[in-house]
Amino acid sequence: MSHSYSRQPSSKSSARGGVPPVDEGPWQGGPPPPHSQSNRGGGGYAPGPGSGGPAPPTMSAARLAEMLDIVRSEFDGVMQDNSNMKVQREEFEARAAAQLNELVQIKNAVQELENVHYKARVQYEEELAKLRAEIQALRAANPPHSGHMSAVERNGPPSGHPNEPYERNRGDRELPHPKVRKPPKEEIPEPLPRGSPRPAEPLRMASPPYEFPGSLSPSTVPATLRKEGPDWFAMYNPRLPQKTLDVSLLHQFNHESVVCCVRFSKDGKFLATGCNRTAQIFDMATGEMVCQLSDDKAVVEGDLYIRSVCFSPDGKYLATGAEDRQIRIWDIAKRRIRNLFEGHDQEIYSLDFSSTGHLIVSGSGDRTARIWDMETGKSRILSIEGNSNPNDASGDTPMNEGSAATDAGVTSVAISPDGRLVAAGSLDTVVRLWDVQTGNLLEKLKGHRDSVYSVAFTPDGRGLVSGSLDKTLKYWELNTSALKAFADGKAPKNSPDREPYARAIHNFVGHKDYVLSVAISHDGQWVVSGSKDRGVQFWDKYGTAQLMLQGHKNSDLSPTGGSLATGSGDWQARVWTYNSLGNAP
């Protein structure tokens, strides 16, 4: 009886990713089957010498070489792909570097063109002022006696030029009326028939208040009255007997978008900046960026500019207000959001912490200011027209709508140092004061001729400074005794006989364009303002301009002890040092 043996492929071979089983040759394990090739010729089975058991399976050399070729081919393909990807990455990096370099060149070219344009404009204004002065001198020396009055004599020069000697700035006090120079008695003409045009007499205009810098430029003032850097300069008021301040550039921080806002921490050790989607914190000692804060859950479409940043008094938290109407309170150490306050209907333009850090006030384009409790997250809406209801269980009190509030978007807010008052500037030209404890609207301060874009309390809490699109600043003196009486419940409410809670005592005139930001030094000695005219002006508290600093297109401001931070649309934030000289007032 014959037996046949059929070999099955081993499980290991079938599991090798599709590699076929290896032909292992004649049967070598155990006794050979009858009639097998090994038994032909009558020989019996005899294991090889020293075999002690079945011999291991073997693989043919050709098959092994074939498999090695396959592995080598796969390895070469992977290496080739890796090399191609490396070349592509280097090309992309080279293109990105070239484009970045091109953007830097374009930016430098634009800045250079702006500087050239500014110098040409200043030169033109200087020549124009000289010509006007010569014309006035000639007219004063040789008064005309003709029967016709020139357009300049009749109406003054065309309005709108910032250096017109006849110009009347919006918000300035009225200029004295011009005096008519009477001719000698023998030169008085004969009476004219009724209805005939009367010959005009020459007009002598009164000199307007001196406005620094006016038409001055660094090229026209003595070297002792100017200080220049590679791309900035400072110019001192020539009307002052001596210089009172020295200013220098300390740090420059480049950003990836417009710098909308800057703010120092209370101790002055850190600076926060707000840009498109990100807030940055810089160490003032080293000049290095400490962290960059960005909300990954924010909307991804379009721009999302951070309009306001503010440190908590202890420096642990940073509040940011953005175009998405949300207030984010960041835990700086953990780099994460601690609180998210929602409720405003439009962009948030301004934030300010109370001195205790328990409250934060916000101002928005939705015509509201809100006071938020840092622990509960509840808010009180400060009414633009009337009193808010402190007993609303929701914590949100409704705003009294009024026709005057239509254009009263809140652009800037500030809390007084003692935490009792909130001040807000708005688009309707009014500065408002509220009582924090009750939410009552205390006073509407009127005097600006255009929207108020910035407000700041003095460190002693006795004054308030506002900056406006009417190109002026105003210093408001607060009636602290009347305010204290109100806080103590001793003041008559809504009485026509009550004392006003604030009055304007100084008007700061000198900027040629919109005043966009105001700040006050930590010692209350200096008022600083940033304008669309690209100038940052230092004033004393009486409204006398000390110097003009130019290093940006326009500036948001934040002062601390001996330092001033500026941020601008040129994608830069800068930190300046300023020192009061011995002859400061």
Backbone hydrogen bonds, N-H to C=O, Kabsch-Sander energy under -0.5 kcal/mol:
donor,donor_aa,acceptor,acceptor_aa,energy
14,S,10,S,-1.7
15,A,11,S,-0.9
16,R,13,S,-1.3
17,G,15,A,-0.9
19,V,16,R,-1.4
24,E,22,V,-0.8
30,G,28,Q,-0.6
36,S,33,P,-1.5
39,N,36,S,-1.6
40,R,37,Q,-1.2
42,G,39,N,-1.2
43,G,40,R,-0.6
51,S,48,G,-1.9
55,A,28,Q,-0.7
64,L,60,S,-1.8
65,A,61,A,-2.3
66,E,62,A,-2.0
67,M,63,R,-2.1
68,L,64,L,-2.2
69,D,65,A,-2.1
70,I,66,E,-1.8
71,V,67,M,-2.3
72,R,68,L,-2.7
73,S,69,D,-2.5
74,E,70,I,-2.3
75,F,71,V,-2.5
76,D,72,R,-2.6
77,G,73,S,-2.1
78,V,74,E,-2.3
79,M,75,F,-2.5
80,Q,76,D,-2.2
81,D,77,G,-2.4
82,N,78,V,-2.5
83,S,79,M,-2.3
84,N,80,Q,-2.4
85,M,81,D,-2.5
86,K,82,N,-2.1
87,V,83,S,-2.1
88,Q,84,N,-2.4
89,R,85,M,-2.5
90,E,86,K,-2.2
91,E,87,V,-2.1
92,F,88,Q,-2.6
93,E,89,R,-2.6
94,A,90,E,-2.2
95,R,91,E,-2.5
96,A,92,F,-2.8
97,A,93,E,-2.5
98,A,94,A,-2.3
99,Q,95,R,-2.7
100,L,96,A,-2.6
101,N,97,A,-2.4
102,E,98,A,-2.2
103,L,99,Q,-2.4
104,V,100,L,-2.3
105,Q,101,N,-2.3
106,I,102,E,-2.5
107,K,103,L,-2.8
108,N,104,V,-2.6
109,A,105,Q,-2.5
110,V,106,I,-2.6
111,Q,107,K,-2.4
112,E,108,N,-2.4
113,L,109,A,-2.5
114,E,110,V,-2.5
115,N,111,Q,-2.3
116,V,112,E,-2.4
117,H,113,L,-2.9
118,Y,114,E,-2.8
119,K,115,N,-2.6
120,A,116,V,-2.6
121,R,117,H,-2.5
122,V,118,Y,-2.7
123,Q,119,K,-2.6
124,Y,120,A,-2.5
125,E,121,R,-2.7
126,E,122,V,-2.4
127,E,123,Q,-2.5
128,L,124,Y,-2.5
129,A,125,E,-2.5
130,K,126,E,-2.3
131,L,127,E,-2.4
132,R,128,L,-2.4
133,A,129,A,-2.5
134,E,130,K,-2.4
135,I,131,L,-2.6
136,Q,132,R,-2.7
137,A,133,A,-2.2
138,L,134,E,-2.5
139,R,135,I,-2.4
140,A,136,Q,-2.4
141,A,137,A,-1.9
142,N,138,L,-2.6
154,R,150,S,-2.3
155,N,151,A,-2.6
156,G,152,V,-1.9
161,H,158,P,-0.5
164,E,161,H,-1.7
167,E,164,E,-1.2
169,N,167,E,-0.6
172,D,169,N,-1.9
179,K,204,R,-1.3
181,R,179,K,-0.5
181,R,202,P,-1.3
182,K,180,V,-0.7
187,E,184,P,-1.7
188,I,185,K,-1.3
196,S,193,P,-2.1
204,R,179,K,-1.5
205,M,203,L,-0.6
212,F,210,Y,-0.6
216,L,213,P,-2.4
220,T,217,S,-2.0
221,V,217,S,-0.9
225,L,222,P,-1.9
226,R,223,A,-1.2
227,K,234,A,-2.5
229,G,232,W,-3.4
233,F,550,Q,-1.8
234,A,227,K,-3.5
235,M,548,M,-2.5
236,Y,225,L,-2.8
237,N,546,Q,-2.2
240,L,237,N,-1.3
246,D,579,N,-1.8
248,S,577,T,-2.2
250,L,575,V,-3.1
251,H,575,V,-1.6
253,F,573,A,-3.4
254,N,252,Q,-0.5
255,H,571,W,-2.5
259,V,568,S,-2.2
260,C,258,V,-0.9
260,C,274,G,-2.3
261,C,274,G,-1.0
263,R,272,A,-2.0
265,S,270,F,-2.4
268,G,265,S,-1.6
271,L,282,F,-2.0
272,A,263,R,-2.9
273,T,280,Q,-2.2
274,G,261,C,-2.1
275,C,278,T,-2.7
277,R,275,C,-0.9
277,R,304,L,-2.7
279,A,293,L,-2.1
280,Q,273,T,-2.1
281,I,291,C,-2.2
282,F,271,L,-2.8
283,D,288,E,-3.1
284,M,269,K,-2.5
284,M,282,F,-0.6
287,G,283,D,-2.5
290,V,281,I,-3.1
291,C,281,I,-1.2
293,L,279,A,-3.3
296,D,294,S,-0.8
298,A,295,D,-1.3
306,I,275,C,-2.5
307,R,305,Y,-0.7
307,R,321,G,-1.7
308,S,321,G,-1.6
310,C,319,A,-1.8
312,S,317,Y,-2.3
315,G,312,S,-2.0
318,L,330,W,-1.7
319,A,310,C,-3.2
320,T,328,R,-2.2
321,G,308,S,-2.4
322,A,326,Q,-1.3
323,E,305,Y,-1.3
325,R,322,A,-1.2
327,I,341,F,-2.4
328,R,320,T,-2.3
328,R,326,Q,-0.6
329,I,339,N,-2.7
330,W,318,L,-3.0
330,W,328,R,-0.7
331,D,336,R,-3.2
332,I,316,K,-2.1
332,I,330,W,-0.9
335,R,331,D,-1.4
336,R,331,D,-1.2
338,R,329,I,-3.7
339,N,329,I,-1.3
341,F,327,I,-2.8
343,G,325,R,-0.5
344,H,325,R,-0.6
348,I,322,A,-1.7
349,Y,347,E,-0.6
349,Y,363,G,-2.2
350,S,363,G,-1.4
352,D,361,V,-1.7
354,S,359,L,-2.4
357,G,354,S,-0.8
360,I,372,W,-1.7
361,V,352,D,-2.8
362,S,370,R,-2.4
363,G,350,S,-2.2
364,S,368,T,-1.9
365,G,347,E,-2.2
367,R,364,S,-1.0
369,A,382,L,-0.8
370,R,362,S,-2.2
371,I,380,R,-2.1
372,W,360,I,-3.2
372,W,370,R,-0.5
373,D,378,K,-2.6
374,M,358,H,-2.7
374,M,372,W,-0.6
377,G,373,D,-2.4
380,R,371,I,-2.0
382,L,369,A,-3.2
382,L,380,R,-0.5
383,S,381,I,-0.7
388,S,439,G,-0.7
392,D,389,N,-1.1
395,G,392,D,-1.3
397,T,395,G,-0.6
401,E,399,M,-0.7
405,A,402,G,-1.2
406,T,403,S,-1.3
408,A,405,A,-1.7
410,V,364,S,-2.3
411,T,409,G,-0.6
411,T,425,G,-2.1
412,S,425,G,-1.4
414,A,423,A,-1.9
416,S,421,L,-2.3
419,G,416,S,-2.1
422,V,434,W,-1.8
423,A,414,A,-2.7
424,A,432,R,-1.8
425,G,412,S,-2.1
426,S,430,V,-1.0
427,L,409,G,-1.9
429,T,426,S,-1.2
431,V,445,L,-2.2
432,R,424,A,-2.5
433,L,443,E,-2.3
434,W,422,V,-2.4
435,D,440,N,-2.5
436,V,420,R,-2.8
436,V,434,W,-0.5
439,G,435,D,-2.5
442,L,433,L,-2.9
442,L,440,N,-0.6
443,E,433,L,-1.4
445,L,431,V,-4.0
445,L,443,E,-0.5
446,K,444,K,-0.7
448,H,429,T,-0.6
452,V,426,S,-2.5
453,Y,451,S,-0.6
453,Y,467,G,-2.0
454,S,467,G,-1.4
456,A,465,V,-2.0
458,T,463,G,-2.4
461,G,458,T,-1.9
464,L,476,W,-2.1
465,V,456,A,-2.9
466,S,474,K,-2.1
467,G,454,S,-2.4
468,S,472,T,-2.0
469,L,451,S,-2.9
471,K,468,S,-1.2
473,L,508,F,-1.6
474,K,466,S,-2.1
475,Y,506,H,-2.4
476,W,464,L,-3.7
476,W,474,K,-0.6
477,E,475,Y,-0.5
477,E,503,R,-3.1
478,L,462,R,-2.5
478,L,476,W,-0.6
479,N,501,Y,-3.1
480,T,478,L,-1.6
483,L,479,N,-2.3
484,K,480,T,-2.4
485,A,481,S,-2.1
486,F,482,A,-2.0
487,A,483,L,-2.5
488,D,484,K,-2.2
489,G,486,F,-1.5
490,K,485,A,-3.0
491,A,485,A,-1.0
495,S,492,P,-0.7
498,R,495,S,-1.3
503,R,477,E,-1.6
505,I,475,Y,-2.8
506,H,475,Y,-1.2
508,F,473,L,-2.9
509,V,507,N,-0.7
510,G,471,K,-0.5
511,H,471,K,-0.6
515,V,468,S,-2.1
516,L,514,Y,-0.7
516,L,530,G,-2.2
517,S,530,G,-1.6
519,A,528,V,-2.3
521,S,526,W,-2.5
524,G,521,S,-1.9
527,V,539,W,-2.5
528,V,519,A,-3.0
529,S,537,Q,-1.9
530,G,517,S,-2.5
531,S,535,G,-1.3
532,K,514,Y,-2.5
534,R,531,S,-1.4
536,V,549,L,-3.3
537,Q,529,S,-2.2
537,Q,535,G,-0.5
538,F,547,L,-2.4
539,W,527,V,-2.9
540,D,544,T,-2.0
541,K,525,Q,-0.7
543,G,540,D,-2.0
545,A,543,G,-0.6
546,Q,538,F,-3.6
547,L,538,F,-1.1
548,M,235,M,-2.7
549,L,536,V,-3.4
550,Q,233,F,-2.7
552,H,534,R,-0.7
556,D,567,G,-2.0
558,S,565,A,-1.5
560,T,563,S,-2.6
562,G,560,T,-0.7
563,S,560,T,-1.5
564,L,576,W,-2.7
565,A,558,S,-2.9
566,T,574,R,-2.8
567,G,556,D,-1.6
568,S,572,Q,-1.6
571,W,568,S,-0.9
573,A,253,F,-2.2
574,R,566,T,-2.8
575,V,251,H,-2.4
576,W,564,L,-3.4
577,T,248,S,-2.8
578,Y,562,G,-1.9
579,N,246,D,-2.4
581,L,244,T,-2.7
584,A,581,L,-1.8
